[in-house]
Structures are given as structure tokens and as C-alpha cells.
Amino acid sequence: MKFYSYVIPRDFGFAPNPHFGYCTLATCKQGIRKSAHVGDWIGAFGAASMTIRGRLVSLMLVDETLTFDEYWEDPRFRNKRPVFNKSMMFMYGDNIYHTLGGKWTQEPSHHSETDGTINYINLNRDTQTNRVLIATEFYYFGENAINVPTEFDSLIWRNIGYKTCKDEMLIENFIQYIRQHFENGIHGTPYSRRKGAFIYYGGN
């Protein structure tokens, strides 16, 4: 069991995406998507530029991994395909990559160009790792991001990239703390949505 920790500079409920009963990491964080295994935990923390800096925005337990094509075709995740005439949780769907004729395509989405055409920078970056992480146990706080007790401060990453912790006792104690204080699921609205309309920001 490992704990992957990273900074989330913008939080739209896109990466990670906590909606429709699953928390998924399907874009960005190629290194984590490549390395994490079933049974590992992933924590996203507020960036220094945010009022919630250093606080826990999202925590997920990886219990399944899929390829992009598997994710696209799986009926469980059909609602995570972006739809723009519904609510924000549909607009920020992360089920956006699959192959057509053996080539990658990108659905109109938060990672597309503003006119809905393919953003090849994002497509090429995201598809470097053909892997989607799935969680049914997750704790998503968004704008209600929580402070982590100081005894777990070493789990927090505050820089570019990510950190991997292999101290299983520390991880287990932290997870026990979370489970004792919070129910599985969504506890807040994505922080960055307060800024206004749906536009591409080049990130989460």
C-alpha cells in the first residue's frame, strides 16, 4: 500500500472527478496513473495560490484500473461523458478519450479547445498513460477542503509533481482518522467553479 500526494492548482471536479458514484482520475497526473495500483491511496491538496492551500481536497482508494477504451465503453461511466446542456457535473465529465481507427480522439470537454476541437497538447500528454484510476471509496471535499492533523503532515505534498509515501502504518492511521470523521462520498462543491462559467483553463 502506498499513498500518492499531489497539489491540485484548480478544482473543477474534472481531475479527479467525484460524480455519479465513482471518483475517477482519467486525465492529468500521468505519473500517478501509471504507477498507482489497486489498494493505493491518492490525496490531492490545495495549492499555495489557493485559500485552501495545504488542505485535503480529495482522497481516493484505487480499487480498479481501466484503459481509456474500456472506460469509454463501460456503461457504469456513461454519465461521465461530457454533456453541455445539463448541469455542471455533466459538463465536466472526464470520460473524453478513446480510439477511432486505431488513433486517439478527444471528445469536446474541459481539455478541448474553447471551440470544442481537439487540444493536441492535452491529448498527447494525457494519453501518455493509457490508464484510468477508479475508486468507490473516496472523500471529496472541494471548497470544504479539510486541514490534516499535524501528525500526518508528512503525507502532504506542496510542490510540482507528486510524492509517494510507503509508510503503511502512517497511511493506515491517516485513513482510520478519515473514516472515523467523514462518510464516504462528496462533502463539497469543486472550489474553482465559483469563478464562473465553463471555460478551458488548461488543467484540472
N, C-alpha and C positions, 0 to 999 in steps of 0.2 A: 504493500500500500504506500502510495506517495501522495503528496499534496503539492499541486501546482498553483502558484500565486502570480497574479499579474495586475497591472494597472489598467483601468478602463477609463480612457480620457473622455469618452462620450457614451451616454447610455440611452439608447432609443428602444430597448427591448428587441434589438436585432441580433446582436452577438455579445452575450448569449441571448437566446430567445426563450422566455419562460412560459409561453402561452399554449393553450389547448392541452394541458395535462402533462406536457413534457418540457424540460429545459434542454435546449439543444445548442451546440456550438458547431456551426456549419460554415462560418466564414471567419476570416482573420485568424490570428494565433496559430499559424501553420505548425510551429514547433510543438505546441501543446497537443494539437490534433494528431500529430504524427506519433508522439511519444506516450501519451496517456493510455492506460489500459483499464479494462473493467475492474472496478474496485478502487480506483484512484479518485481523489477529490480535486476539484478545481475551484479556486476562490478568486473573485475579481474585486479589486479595491479601488476606491476613489482616487483620482489623480491629484497632484499638488495644486493644480489650477482650479479645482472644484471645492465648494464649501464642504463637501463630504470627503475631503482628502483623508486617506488612510482608513476610511471606514469600509466595512464589508458590504458590497453592493449585491453580490450573488455568490452562492455556494452550490455546487452540484456534485453528485456522486455518479461517476460514469458506470452505467450498467449495460451498455450496448454500444457498438460501433457499426456504422454503415458506410458504404461507398456513396458518392453523390447520386449515382443512378439508382441505387437501392433506396435511398432516402426519397428521391423524386417519385418513384413508383409505389412506395409503401402507402396504403390508404390511411394509416394512422396519422400521416403527416401531410395529408392533402390540404388541410386548413392552413398550413404554414407556407403554402404557395402565395405570393403576394397578390392581393386584390385591392384596387384603389377606389372602389365605390362603396367600401364598407368602413368599419371602424379602424382605429389606428393599429390595433393588434393584427389585423389582416394586412394593412398597408406595409408593415414592417416585417412581413414574413421572410424567413431565411432560406426557404426551400427554392433556391434560384438556379442551381447548376445541374446540368445533365448533358448527356452526349446526343448528338444528332449526326448520323452518318459517320460515326467514329470521331467527331470533333466536339469540343466543348462549346456549349452555348450558355448564355446568361439571360435569365428572364428579367423583364423590366422590374426594377427593385431599388432598394436603398443603395445598392452598389453599382447601379447603372449610371449612365449619363443622365443629365436632367431631362432630356427628351425621351428617355426610355431605351435608347440604343445601348449596345454593349460597351461597357467600360473595360477595355482590354487590360489595363493596368491591374484592376481588381480581379478580373477573371484569371489572368496569368498568375497572380500572387495567390489567390485563394485555392486554385486547383493544383498548386504545387503539392498539396497534401490531399489526396483523394479519400477523405475520411471525415465523417460527421460523428460527433460525440453526443450520446443520448442519455438523459437522466430522468428517472421517475421520482427519485428523492432529491429535492432541491429546495433552497431557501433564497427567494429573490426579494430584495428589499428596495431596490431602486432609490427613489428620493428619500426613503426612510432608512437609508443605509445605517448600520449599527457600528458603534465603537466595539472593538475587540479588547477583552481584558488584557492587561499588560503582560500577564504570564504567557500569552500566545503571540506577543509582538513579533517574535522571530519568524512567524509564518507570513507576515505581511511583506510584500514586495512594493517598492516605491519608485522604481526606475523603469527604463525601457527594457523590453524583453520579458522574461519571466524567471521565477525562482522555483526550484524543486526541493522539497523537504522530504527526507526519508526517515525521520524520527517517528516511528509508528506510535510510541507512547504519547508523544506530544500531539500527534494528529488525533488519536483516539480520544484524548482528554478534551480537545477542542470540539470534536464532533459531539461528544457527550454533552458538553456545555450547550451547544446549539440545539440539540434535540430536547434538552430539558427546558429551554426557554422559548422555543419557537416551534410552531407547527409546520409541517411540510407544505410548500406552496408559495404563493405570491403575497407579499406584505407591503407592496408599494408600487407606485407608478414610475415608469422609466424617467430618470432625472432630466435628461436633455429634452424631452418632449415639451417641457414648459416653455421652451424658447420659441415655439410657434409651429408653422406649417411643415409639411413633409418636403424636405429637400435633401439632396445628397451632400453629406459632409465629409466623405472620404474616409469613414471609419465606422465605429460601432453604432 
